[in-house]
Amino acid sequence: MGLFSRKKKPEGNIHMRGFPGHIDTCKCLYLGAEKGVKIDFNLLDLTGNEDKADAYLSLSPFGKIPCLGEGDTVISGAAAILPYLDIKGEGQTLTPRKAARLGEQNYWIEVGQHEVLPHIDTLLKEQVLKPMQDSGYSPDQSKIDTALRAIDHVFEEADKQLQDKDYFASDYTFADIHWTPYLHFCEITGHHDLLSKRPNLKLWFDRIKARKNGTQITYNVLPGIEQIKNKELRHVA
């Protein structure tokens, strides 16, 4: 049987290595909470370059982050892990059944990955991660400003897409999973204005923050600034 060939109930023996200040790690963390998949997290300290160590590269030869293991299965990178968790988890798959919705989902995933993620990564590195490595580090404001301008432009288009829609592809899909950490990290790094001036995007984010799996708000699994600084990953029960 192939990796995604049949659905099983979560068995509670899934382990994932990642870092709380890493965007793709947080996508997987959030989807695990959303789908009710039990995940035990182990820290991969990016501030100590553990992702470049031989021990990690033996698991993830190309250094993709995060890395998931379950039994004999080892996969790495969000592109592989997200559909794995979707199939393992509760409820219907997040993959749209209609071609138009699938196209919308994939378009906004790609826009996010290429036009937003690198700039959110810049904010995290300049404002959080580099100061963690060097207490005397002064954030490069020119890099931050460039990143904010780029994000601002894409958020304007995202706001238009969300006009009269609950989610990016109308239904809740992988596009929403990808975009949730983008806005989360904008907010916790202090750039609330990127959201507050865009009513449709803000409504979408408020909707995401209210989603529950049972009685648990799934958004709460994402790390705050202090969790990142303390290198704390939250286990998904």
HULIN-V173337 format. One record per residue. D_FIRST is the distance of its C-alpha to the first C-alpha in Angstrom with 2 decimals. Layout:
D_FIRST, D_FIRST
This chain:
0.00, 3.78, 6.73, 8.11, 5.96, 7.77, 11.10, 12.45, 16.10, 17.38, 17.84, 20.67, 19.48, 18.82, 21.38, 22.64, 25.42, 27.67, 31.27, 33.04, 34.97, 31.97, 31.04, 27.28, 27.04, 28.86, 26.62, 23.67, 26.06, 27.26, 23.93, 22.90, 26.18, 25.83, 22.48, 23.41, 20.91, 22.55, 22.82, 24.99, 26.65, 28.19, 30.87, 30.55, 34.24, 34.67, 38.44, 38.23, 35.97, 33.24, 30.70, 32.40, 32.45, 30.64, 28.87, 27.17, 26.60, 24.73, 22.11, 22.54, 24.02, 25.39, 26.74, 24.79, 25.53, 24.22, 21.53, 18.95, 17.44, 15.37, 14.75, 13.49, 12.53, 15.59, 16.19, 19.62, 21.62, 21.89, 20.15, 16.81, 17.62, 19.04, 16.11, 13.99, 16.89, 17.30, 13.95, 14.48, 18.05, 20.33, 21.45, 20.52, 18.83, 21.52, 20.61, 23.49, 23.08, 26.34, 26.77, 29.99, 28.59, 25.59, 28.21, 30.35, 27.60, 26.60, 30.28, 31.23, 28.35, 29.57, 33.19, 32.53, 30.74, 33.38, 36.52, 36.35, 34.11, 36.19, 39.35, 38.11, 37.07, 40.68, 42.09, 40.01, 40.96, 44.64, 45.22, 43.03, 41.20, 43.99, 46.56, 44.28, 44.38, 48.09, 50.34, 52.92, 50.68, 52.09, 49.58, 50.12, 51.36, 51.19, 47.43, 47.06, 49.25, 47.37, 44.05, 45.60, 47.00, 43.67, 41.91, 44.81, 44.42, 40.71, 41.31, 43.99, 41.53, 38.98, 41.83, 42.47, 38.84, 38.95, 42.12, 41.69, 37.97, 36.32, 33.47, 32.88, 31.01, 32.85, 29.87, 28.36, 25.67, 24.31, 27.77, 29.42, 27.14, 28.13, 31.78, 32.34, 32.74, 34.94, 37.47, 37.12, 38.14, 40.90, 42.29, 42.24, 43.78, 46.66, 46.15, 46.36, 48.52, 45.61, 44.35, 47.58, 49.04, 46.03, 46.03, 42.82, 40.77, 42.44, 41.70, 38.03, 38.05, 39.95, 37.38, 34.55, 36.63, 37.02, 33.38, 32.31, 29.34, 31.23, 34.51, 33.36, 34.16, 31.07, 33.23, 35.01, 32.15, 33.16, 35.61, 39.30, 41.54, 42.45, 38.86, 38.26, 41.49, 40.64, 37.11, 35.64, 32.08, 31.53, 28.80, 26.94, 27.29
